[in-house]
Amino acid sequence: MNYLEHLPIGIGALFSAFGVLCVFLVVVGLPGTWILIATAVLIDLLDWLWLQPDAPLTFHPLTLLAAVLIGLVGEILEFLLSAAGAKKFGASPRGMLGSVVGGVVGAVFGTVLIWIPLIGTLVGAVLGTATGAVLGEMWDGRTTLRDSAKPAFGAVLGRVLGTLSKLPVAIGVWVLLAVAAFR
């Protein structure tokens, strides 16, 4: 029995299971969609190890391109909703910029400083978004924390909604790539 002929099915199953974890990562603010796409590219780069020389790649390049485009839609949604939340609650352009930058920086620091897997990233992103919005508002001329609190709340709300908007996008990418892994 040639075990290599069954290896693509096993890799597809492992990839699909890993995809579930990647979708969960999106919920807590981590780039699960991009990790999943990068894993698919890595599998294509290593296909020569288990596929016959004339066999097609596990993931067609157009499938990968579609996954990237869908992933970009999620990123745009997250950015727009985060900024819209801040603006809806009266944030200035600097406050909106601060909320976006603060969210990214906060996620990184939360991951490093709060050693509870995934929770640290989420807490860091929320605190960073709020802090960035407050600092952006103060940079724009709002002199008190009270004046900056409402736009900061809007930025946090927008960040949460933006992150949640990426969930169906991540699921779509996962389904696309999981089906392609078994074609």
N, C-alpha and C positions, 0 to 999 in steps of 0.2 A: 504494500500500500504506500502510495506517495503522499506524504503528509503536506508537502508544499501545495498540492492542489486544493487543500481545504484551508490553508492559511488565509487567503483573502476573505473568506467568510468569517473567520475568527477575528481578523483585523477590523472588518466591518462592524461586527458585534461589539468589540471593545470601543471602537470609535463612537458608535451610537450611544453606548453607556456613558462614555466620557462627555458626550454632548449634553447629557442631562445635567451633569455637574457644571458645565459651562453656562447653561441657561440659568442655573441657580446663582452663579457668580454675578450675572447681570443684575439680578434682584438686589444684591448688596453693593452694587456700584462698581464692580470690577469688570474689565473688558473681556467677558466670557465669549462674546461673539467673535472677537478677534483671535482669541486663543484657539477657538474651534477652527476658524479658517486657517490659521497658521499650522495647526495639526494636520489638516487636510493637505496643505501644501507639502508638509514634511513627509506624509505618507506617499504622495506622488513622487517626491524626490528619492524615496527608498523603494519604490515599486520594483525596481530592477532586481532586488534581492529575492523576491518570491514569485514574480510573474514571468511568464515566458517572454522571450525577446520581442515577439510580434504582438503581444497582448496590449490592449489600450490601457492607458493610465486609469487608476481607480477613480479619480475625479477629472472629468473633462475640463480643459481650461475655461470653456464658456460657463461651466457650472461654477467654477471658482470665481470667475468675474461676476456672475450673478450674485453670489454670496457676498462679495465685497460691496457691490452696489446696494444690496439690501442692508448690509451693515452700515454703510454711509448714511442711508435714510434714517436709521436709528440714532446715529450721532447727531445729525441735523435736528431731528425731533427733540433730543435731549437738550441741545444748546438753545433752541428756540423756546422751548417750554420753560427752561430755567430763567432765561432773560425775560420772557413774558411775565412770569410770576413776579419777578422783581419789579418790572415796570408797572404792572397792575397795582402794586402796593406803593407806587410813588418813587421808585428808585431812579436815580439819575443814570446816564450812560456810564459814569465811573463806578457807580454802585453795582450796575449789572456786570460790568467787566470784573470788578472785584469779587463778585459772587462766583463767577465762573472760574477765575484763577484760584480763588480761595478753596473752592470745592475740590479742584485737582490736587492742590498742595495739601489740603487737609486729609484727603484720601491716602496720599503717600505717607504723611506723618502718622495718621491713625493706624495704618498697617504696621509701621515700625514701632510705635510707642505703646499701642494697646495690643497686647499679645493674645487676644482672643480671636481665633481665626474668623475672618469675614466681618465680625462685629466691629473690630477696630477700624476697618476701612470705612464702613458705613457711618460710624460715629464721627470719624475724622472728616469725612466728606460733608456731613451736615454741619458740624462745628466750623469747618473751613469756609463753607458757603456763607454762613451767617457772619463770621468774622470778616471775610473778604467784602461782603456787602456793606457792613458797618464802616470799615476802613475806606472803602470807595466813596461812601456818602460823606464821611468826614473830609476826605480829600476834595470833594466837590463843594464843601463849604458848610455842611450841616455840623453844627458845633457840639451837639449833645448826643449822648447815647439814645435818649428818648426819641429824638428826631430821626435817628437811623434805625430804630428797632422795627418799625412797620415795614420799610423796604427790605430789611434783613429777613423778616418773617416771610415775606412774599418770595424772596430768593430761595429760601429753604423749601417752601411749598412747591415752587417751580422745579427745584432740583429733584424733589421726590417724584413729582409727576413726570418729569423728564426721564428719570430712571425707570419708572414703571412703563413709560411708553416704549422703552427699548425691549421690554419683555416679549411682546408679540413678534418683534423683529428677530430677536434671538431664537425664538421658537421656529420661526420661518426658515432661518438659516440652518438650524439643526435638522429640520425635516428635509430640506433640500439636500443637504450633504449626507444625511443618513440614508435616504433613498438612493442617492448616487453611489454610496459605498457598496450597495448590494445589486446594482444593475446587472 
